[in-house]
Amino acid sequence: MYFHVPVKVYCENNCVRAHAKELASFGKKALVVTGKSSAFKNRSFDDVEAALSMRGVEWAVFNEVEENPSVETIMRGRDKGVAEGTDFVIGIGGGSPMDAAKAIALMIRHADAGADYLYDSSAASDALPVVCIPTTCGTGSEVTAVSVLTRTNLRTKGSIPHKIFPQLALLDGRYLGSAPRSVICDTTIDALCHMYESWLNTKATDLSRMCVDAGLRVWARSKEAILSGTPLSLENYNDMLLASMMAGMAIAHTGTAIPHGMSYPVTVETRMAHGKACGYFLPGFLREADPAEVSYLLKTAGFTDIDSLEAYYQATCRPEKVPEYVLRESIRTTLASPSKLAQTPYAVTEATLFRIAGL
């Protein structure tokens, strides 16, 4: 049995400024990787700027990360980091900026390499130090070594083979306060998928399931507040971030399973948000699994059965119907992914995937 999460995590209000010394300890100039606007609206960037300034550390900003970041974006970020002489990377945002930060840190370290390096499993994985500051509550990327990128030329998404854990993660629920309700709904479903896919996984251990068990109990504390549409409290936001982080710790050891694998063509072809796309396949995935295991997982998260979970997903995420040709592509690519099939604790055939997809 193996358990390894080499990320130092602080979960507290005002933690970026409170831990400015550690944030600034990784180098002399940071490349701050963000999306176009959210890090500036929720004031997380202001906190990072203040923390670095008080410690005399310089920074440059790369704010071009899109949802489901592309290989091309990573290379532009690499070029910016190299030109600015940066020696560590800070990722602020949801999974996209944090995943991008890891990949950019890799490519700055290997500044002479081309984009093919990102998916070269034989290449060295050493990278610049990475700090992650999540501002959504789904990916758990701040505690995983994973970086998922869009491969535009192949019209697909996939994790790079390099494992790049952040050195430090700073979690402050205040940053969720300016997130649109739709983002909260989509990302909390992503965290739920992570926990269910990690538990129902051939790589699951008692230690990885420890993270799932605790994460589901924390996740459940905000379930009704999200469903009701009432204003969310700072306590809710902190719980959501904590649950997402625990889910990230779980998938850091097991990886994700069928719902994530089937979601990738959906996000590429329809632009559906990542968490929403994963949740689209979650009820079907659970219906194929061991009923006793599923019952435990549902009750721990506050659901009575799979139907109540599906109703919650429909009410909170409001998914658009996925075209049949996209669902068929999801089935095709998942069947072609031995790792996803091998991690599923029940036999998966084409017919199984058709049922999961609702076809």
Secondary structure as UniProt FT lines:
FT   STRAND          8..11
FT   TURN            13..14
FT   HELIX           15..18
FT   HELIX           20..23
FT   HELIX           24..26
FT   STRAND          29..33
FT   HELIX           38..41
FT   HELIX           44..54
FT   TURN            55..56
FT   STRAND          58..62
FT   HELIX           71..84
FT   STRAND          88..93
FT   HELIX           95..109
FT   TURN            110..112
FT   HELIX           115..119
FT   TURN            121..122
FT   STRAND          130..134
FT   HELIX           141..143
FT   STRAND          148..151
FT   HELIX           152..154
FT   STRAND          156..159
FT   STRAND          168..171
FT   HELIX           173..178
FT   HELIX           181..199
FT   TURN            202..203
FT   HELIX           206..220
FT   TURN            221..222
FT   HELIX           223..228
FT   HELIX           234..254
FT   HELIX           258..270
FT   HELIX           274..287
FT   HELIX           291..300
FT   TURN            301..302
FT   HELIX           306..317
FT   HELIX           324..335
FT   HELIX           338..342
FT   HELIX           350..357
//
